[in-house]
Every structure is written in C-alpha cells, then in structure tokens.
Amino acid sequence: MPSSSARKKTGKVILLGAGPGAADLVTVRGARLLAQAEVVLYDALVTDEMLQLCPQAEKISVGKRSGQRSTAQAEINDKLVECARRYALVVRLKGGDPMMFGRADEELRALEAENIEVEIIPGITAALAAAASTKQPLTRRGIARSVGFFTSSTAPGHPEQTTLPDCDTLIQYMGGKEAVTTARKLLGQGKPPTLPVVVVENCSRDNERVLRLQLGELENGLAGCHGPVLVMIGEALAPRD
C-alpha cells in the first residue's frame, strides 16, 4: 500500500459524464470542472464542441468504438493512474453517464488500488436524451411502468447475454448490429410484430436521425445506421393520437 506521502502526491480524478453528445447538455458542474482540468482523457463519442470547454487542458484520446481499433481498457486504467501522479486535476470524460455502460467499475478499481481520490459527475444517459428528443415517454400510465436498459456487447471471454430484461419498455444501447437478434428473441417470446419501436441514431447531435417502425420490421435490420444507435421497444413508444 502506498505511503501517506505518496498519496499526497497524487491528484484527483473526475469521472465525468459528457451526456449524449450536444455540448450544452453537459451539467453545469461538469462544464466548470472541464474548465479547471489540467488533462482530459476523452472517449471517441465526445464531440469537438465538448472539448472546446477545456481549452487549457492537455487532451488525450482514449476512444473505444465497436469494430474499430481502440485503446484497451487496461491501458486506459494505467494512463489514468499515470496522469493522477503528474497532475492535480484529471478528468476522464465519458459519453453519456459514467455509471451506465461506461466501464466505470474497471477504472474505479484501478484508481482505488492506488489510493487515488475519485469523484463521479453524472451525465444525461442516451435513453433519457432520446426519450426527450423524440417526445416519447418511456413510461405511460396504465401501459408501461417498468424500463429495462441492456446491451448485447460483452467483455472478451464472456458469453453473449441470452435473456432480455422482463420490462414493459426495453432500451438497447449500442443496438445497431444486435437489434436483429433482439427482435428475433422478442418475436420468439410471442411479442406481436406490431410492437412499436423507436430507433435514435446520433442522439442530440446535428445529424440525429429517428426511425419509427415495428418489431417485425426491426427483424430486417437497420440499414444505413453508422453512428451510435439506441433502440427503444414497447407499447409506450406508440405515437400519440
């Protein structure tokens, strides 16, 4: 265990949620800390506009994108520890919210093992931003009172998730390629092919795209989607009369 003098030499690390994409959706506290940071380690989904909030900081890309070459999580952990030993205030800028599919557990473990002080600043997660953008509540009185968040992405060496949450409204993160499998599983469970589906690509950004379809159509795939995709499924997603 590091000595007390060693602990005093380390800086503080902020795990900060950047929100869904638009720079003005970051929290006030998050923007203030970005303006004070000495170094910012940012994800691939963080926009240039967001990085303009920290012109004084050294910026290090540690982007992780599915199907593309990206920085391994172990390397990110080591970089965070290294930066905490060199700088007083380190910001780890994550798309969405750090605690929702943000691999915060791995980074917290690495920092806590070195007795490095950590603070977490939440961000607006994509599901809530997508619901707001499409004006489509995820819950509706008498129709939907439970919401389940899930992703089909798994850690290396871990089996693919075979079950889906038992909820009225399902939200699939990183659902572009995996949406077909999800649709087939739900249809196999007896869900009607007319079940409403709302797909949001590049949520909150200038190039946001919204697709409204049904579960039977989702089984055919999402052609033309290249950015981050969120898939929302359930009766609550039906258009209002």
N, C-alpha and C positions, 0 to 999 in steps of 0.2 A: 504494500500500500504506500502511495506517495507520502512524503513527509508534509508537515503543515507548511513549511516554507515553499515546497514545490507547488502546493495547492494555491498559494497566494500569487504565484507567478502566472497562473493560467487565467485566461479571460473568460467571459461569459458567452454562451452560445444561445441564440434565439432560434427556435424552430417556428418559422413564420408562414402562415397561410396566405398565399397570394390571391386566393379566390379563383373564380372560374376563368378569368382571362382579362377582362377590362380593368385597366389600371385604377379607375375611380371606384372600383368595388372592394379594394383593399380597406381594412379598417383604419381608423384614424391613428390608433396606437401602432399599427403595423407601418404606416407611412412615416410616423415620427421616428421609429427605430431604424427604418431604412435610411433615413436622412442622417442618422448618427453612426451607422455601421462603418467599421474600418475595412471589412471584407464581406462580400456576399457570394455564397455558393448557391447557384440557381439551377432550377430544373429546365428541361427542354421546352416545356409548355409556358414558361414565363415570357411575357412579351417585352419587346424593346421599350414600350411605353412605361412598363412597370420598372424597368431598370433605370429609367430616367429619374426615378425618385431617389436614387442613391448615387449621384454623380461623383461624390467624394470617395467612394469605396472602390477597392480592388474587386474586380468581378471574376469569378471562376465558374465556368460552365461544367456542371456535373450531370448533364442531361441523360435521361433514361427514356428511350422510346421503343415500343414493341417492334420487333422485326428489324431494328437498326442497331448498328454498333453503338454502345453506350458505356458509360462509366459503371464498373461493377460496384455493388453496394459496399463491399469490404473496402474498396479504395476510397469511396466517399467517406466512410467512417474514419479511416486513417487521416484523410485530409481535414476533417473537422477537428480531430484531436490536434493535429499539427498547427492549424490556424489558431486554435484556442491557446496554444503555447506561445504564439507570436503576436496576437492582437488582443486588445481589451474587450472589443465587442464584435462578435462574429454572428452573421445572420445566415441561416440556412433557409432559403426561400423556396417554398414548395407550392406547386399548383394546387388549388382547392384548399382543403384543410389538412394539416399535418396528420391528424388522427384518423382520417378516413382514407384508407388505401394509400397512405403516404409513407409507409415503411418507417414510421417514427419509432417503432419498438427497437429495430436494429440500431438506429442512431442513438437513442436514449441509452441503450445498454453499453455501447462503446464509450459514450461520454461519462456515464456514471461509473464505469470501471476505472476511469482516470480521475474521478472526483472533480469533474468539471461542472460548473454551475450551468444549469439549463433552464430556460423559460420557454413556454409554448404560447404562441399567439394564434388563436383560431382564425380561420378564413371561411368564406362562404363556399360550401361544397357544391359541386356541379349540379347535383339533384335539385337543390333548392333554387339555384340560379335558373335552371332550366324550367322549373315549375313557374317561376316568376316571369321569365321571358315569354313563355307560351300562354301565360294567363290560365294555367291548368293546375288547379289544386290537386295535391296528391291524396288528400282525404276528402270525402264528401259524406255528409250526414246521411245515414241510412244505406250507404253504398260501400264506403271504404273507411275503415278506422284503424288499419294497420299498414305499415310501409316497411318493405324489406330491401336493404341495399346489398348487392353482391357483385362479385367479379369472377370471371372464369379463369383469369390469369393466376398462375400458381408459381411458387418458388421452385427453383431447379431441384429435381429429385422428389418432388411431392406429387401425389396423384391428382388428376383433374377432379374438380368437385362434381359429383354426380347428382346431388339433390339441390333443389331450389328452395328458397325460403317460403314458408307457408303463410303468405300475407295477401291482403286484398290488392295492394299495389306493389309491383316489383320494379326496382330500378337497377339496371345493369350498367355498371361502369365499364369503360373500355370494351364496349359491346359490339364493335364493328364486325369483325370476322366471326365472333362467337354468337351473334344474335340468331343465326340459323339454328344452331344446336339448341339454344334456349327455346325457340319457337317449337321445335320438334318435341322437346321434352314436355312442354305445356300441352300441346295438342295430344300427345300420348297419354297425358293425365286426364284427358277429357275436357280440357278447356275449349270453348267454342272458337271456331276460326274467325268469328266476327268480333272477338275481344279487341277493344281499342288499343292502339299502340301509337306512341309519340316518340319520334327519334329526333334528337338535337345534336347537330354537329357544330363544333367550334362555338360552344355556348358563350354568349355575351360579347363575342368579338364582332368586328365589322363584317366578317364573312360567315356569320352564323347562318345555318340552314336548318329548317324544321320540316320533317316529313310526318304526315299523319296517315296511318294505314291500319290494317287489321292483322291479327295474329297469323291468319292464313297467308297473307301477303308477305309477312316477315320471314316466313319459311323459305321464300325465294331469295333471300339475301338483301344486302344493302349496297347495290352497285353505285359507284361514284362517290362514296364517302371516303375521304382521305385524312381528315383531321380527327381529333378526339371525339368519340361518339358516345352519347348516353342514350340508353333505350328505356323508355318508361311504358309499363304494361299494366292494364287493369281497367275496370269499369269506370273508375274515377276520371280516366283520360278521355271519356266520350265528350264530343263537342256539346256545348250548352245550346239548348233550343233557342 
